[in-house]
Amino acid sequence: MTEAIKIRTKPKQTLTLKPELRRELKNPLGTLIKGAPRETMKELTGIIRKEKLRCIISVGDVVSQNMLKQGIQPQIIIVDEKVMRENVRPIKPALEKVINVKNPAGTLTPETWLAVGQALKQKQPTQVLVEGEEDLLTLVAVLKAPENALVVYGQPREGVVAVKVDKTAKEKVLKIITAMKPLPKS
């Protein structure tokens, strides 16, 4: 299993979602915490404390902002400065390190794997700022993160999803990524 993950986490081509995968990704990859931000962040804080999770990755502007407001400092914050494809005010976390990456909507570029990998190597909290769309970087984060990390992303109009990274989560995400379609090189 580990061998397959290593091979697939460094694709040479941009991957794109097939229509059937879009439907599948509407289902949470982990635990759905329903409710308003104050409620979801309180429950998320409890999960982090109970599980003693040290590596936390947030994907998305709203969830990242809410985590920071509640005193939850992710090790990696992945944002695109958009909410539901509308521009929003940039998050201004006190982070020394920002990694910029391009990633068009509905795709995973080879650079996204490098950006998340670089962010995971940093000793201080790091922001990955995506030009394009960050949603699918949740998949990269789950595959690249160490076991017992927590990847958190927003579930529109419902709450947040907390994915505890383990072998099962990695296998589930690997199956999705393997089913993505490589874009022809131009």
C-alpha positions as CSV (number, residue, x, y, z in Angstrom):
1,M,0.0,0.0,0.0
2,T,2.7,2.5,0.9
3,E,4.5,1.8,-2.4
4,A,1.4,2.7,-4.4
5,I,0.9,5.9,-2.4
6,K,4.4,7.0,-3.1
7,I,4.0,6.4,-6.8
8,R,0.7,8.2,-7.1
9,T,1.6,11.2,-5.0
10,K,4.0,12.4,-7.6
11,P,2.0,12.4,-10.8
12,K,3.7,13.9,-13.9
13,Q,0.4,15.1,-15.4
14,T,-2.5,17.2,-14.2
15,L,-5.4,15.0,-13.0
16,T,-9.0,16.0,-13.5
17,L,-12.2,14.8,-11.9
18,K,-14.6,12.6,-13.8
19,P,-18.3,13.4,-13.4
20,E,-19.0,10.3,-11.2
21,L,-16.1,11.4,-8.9
22,R,-17.7,14.8,-8.4
23,R,-20.8,13.1,-7.0
24,E,-18.8,10.8,-4.8
25,L,-16.8,13.7,-3.4
26,K,-20.0,15.4,-2.2
27,N,-20.0,12.7,0.5
28,P,-17.7,13.5,3.5
29,L,-14.3,11.8,3.5
30,G,-14.4,11.7,7.3
31,T,-16.6,12.7,10.3
32,L,-19.1,15.4,9.4
33,I,-19.5,17.8,12.3
34,K,-22.8,19.6,11.7
35,G,-23.8,23.0,12.9
36,A,-22.8,26.7,13.0
37,P,-19.1,27.6,13.2
38,R,-19.1,28.1,17.0
39,E,-20.6,24.6,17.5
40,T,-18.4,22.9,15.0
41,M,-15.2,24.5,16.3
42,K,-16.0,23.5,19.9
43,E,-16.5,19.9,18.8
44,L,-13.4,20.0,16.7
45,T,-11.4,21.3,19.6
46,G,-12.6,18.4,21.7
47,I,-11.6,15.9,19.0
48,I,-8.1,17.5,18.8
49,R,-7.6,17.4,22.6
50,K,-9.0,13.8,23.0
51,E,-7.0,12.4,20.1
52,K,-3.9,14.5,21.0
53,L,-3.5,15.4,17.4
54,R,-0.5,17.6,16.6
55,C,-0.5,17.9,12.8
56,I,-3.7,19.7,11.7
57,I,-4.3,20.8,8.1
58,S,-7.2,23.1,7.2
59,V,-8.4,23.3,3.6
60,G,-10.7,26.2,2.7
61,D,-11.0,29.8,3.6
62,V,-14.0,29.7,5.9
63,V,-13.0,26.7,7.9
64,S,-9.4,28.1,8.2
65,Q,-10.7,31.4,9.4
66,N,-13.1,29.8,11.9
67,M,-10.3,27.6,13.3
68,L,-8.0,30.6,13.8
69,K,-10.8,32.6,15.4
70,Q,-11.3,29.8,17.9
71,G,-7.6,29.5,18.7
72,I,-7.0,26.3,16.7
73,Q,-3.7,26.8,14.8
74,P,-3.4,24.5,11.9
75,Q,0.1,23.4,10.9
76,I,-0.9,24.0,7.3
77,I,-3.6,26.3,6.0
78,I,-4.6,25.7,2.4
79,V,-6.7,28.6,0.9
80,D,-7.6,30.2,-2.4
81,E,-9.1,33.5,-1.1
82,K,-12.5,32.4,-2.4
83,V,-15.7,31.1,-0.9
84,M,-18.2,29.4,-3.3
85,R,-16.0,30.8,-6.1
86,E,-16.5,34.4,-4.9
87,N,-13.5,36.4,-3.8
88,V,-13.1,37.0,-0.1
89,R,-10.8,39.0,2.1
90,P,-7.5,37.2,2.5
91,I,-6.8,35.4,5.7
92,K,-4.1,37.1,7.6
93,P,-2.7,34.5,9.9
94,A,0.6,35.3,11.6
95,L,2.5,32.8,9.4
96,E,6.1,33.3,8.3
97,K,5.9,30.9,5.5
98,V,3.6,31.1,2.4
99,I,3.8,28.7,-0.5
100,N,2.1,29.8,-3.7
101,V,0.8,27.2,-6.2
102,K,-1.5,27.2,-9.3
103,N,-4.3,24.7,-9.5
104,P,-7.2,25.2,-11.8
105,A,-10.7,24.2,-10.6
106,G,-11.5,20.5,-10.7
107,T,-7.8,19.5,-11.1
108,L,-4.7,18.5,-9.2
109,T,-1.5,19.7,-10.8
110,P,1.8,18.1,-10.1
111,E,2.8,21.3,-8.3
112,T,0.1,20.8,-5.7
113,W,1.9,17.6,-4.4
114,L,5.1,19.5,-4.1
115,A,3.5,22.4,-2.3
116,V,1.8,20.3,0.3
117,G,5.0,18.2,0.7
118,Q,7.0,21.4,1.3
119,A,4.5,22.7,3.8
120,L,4.6,19.5,5.8
121,K,8.4,19.8,6.1
122,Q,8.2,23.2,7.7
123,K,8.8,23.6,11.4
124,Q,6.4,26.6,11.6
125,P,2.8,26.9,10.5
126,T,2.6,27.4,6.8
127,Q,0.0,28.7,4.3
128,V,-0.5,27.2,0.9
129,L,-2.0,29.9,-1.2
130,V,-3.7,28.5,-4.3
131,E,-4.3,30.5,-7.5
132,G,-7.3,28.7,-8.8
133,E,-9.2,26.3,-6.5
134,E,-8.0,24.5,-3.3
135,D,-10.9,22.0,-2.8
136,L,-9.2,19.0,-4.2
137,L,-6.0,19.6,-2.2
138,T,-7.9,17.9,0.6
139,L,-7.0,14.6,-1.2
140,V,-3.4,15.6,-1.5
141,A,-3.3,16.6,2.2
142,V,-4.7,13.2,3.4
143,L,-2.2,11.2,1.3
144,K,0.8,13.3,2.2
145,A,0.1,13.9,5.9
146,P,1.5,11.5,8.5
147,E,-0.8,9.1,10.2
148,N,-2.7,10.6,13.2
149,A,-2.8,14.0,11.4
150,L,-6.2,15.7,11.0
151,V,-7.4,17.2,7.8
152,V,-10.3,19.6,8.2
153,Y,-12.4,21.0,5.4
154,G,-15.8,22.7,5.0
155,Q,-19.0,20.9,4.0
156,P,-21.1,23.7,2.4
157,R,-24.3,24.5,4.3
158,E,-23.7,21.7,6.8
159,G,-20.5,22.2,8.8
160,V,-17.0,20.8,8.7
161,V,-15.5,17.4,7.9
162,A,-12.6,16.1,10.1
163,V,-10.5,13.4,8.5
164,K,-8.2,11.5,10.9
165,V,-5.4,10.4,8.7
166,D,-4.9,6.6,8.9
167,K,-4.4,3.7,6.5
168,T,-8.1,3.5,5.8
169,A,-8.4,7.2,4.9
170,K,-5.3,7.1,2.7
171,E,-6.7,4.0,0.8
172,K,-10.0,5.7,0.3
173,V,-8.4,8.9,-1.1
174,L,-5.9,6.8,-3.2
175,K,-8.9,5.1,-4.8
176,I,-10.4,8.5,-5.8
177,I,-7.1,9.8,-7.1
178,T,-6.4,6.7,-9.1
179,A,-9.8,7.1,-10.8
180,M,-9.1,10.7,-11.8
181,K,-8.3,11.3,-15.5
182,P,-4.9,12.6,-16.6
183,L,-5.1,15.6,-18.8
184,P,-3.2,15.2,-22.0
185,K,0.1,17.2,-22.1
186,S,-0.2,20.3,-24.2
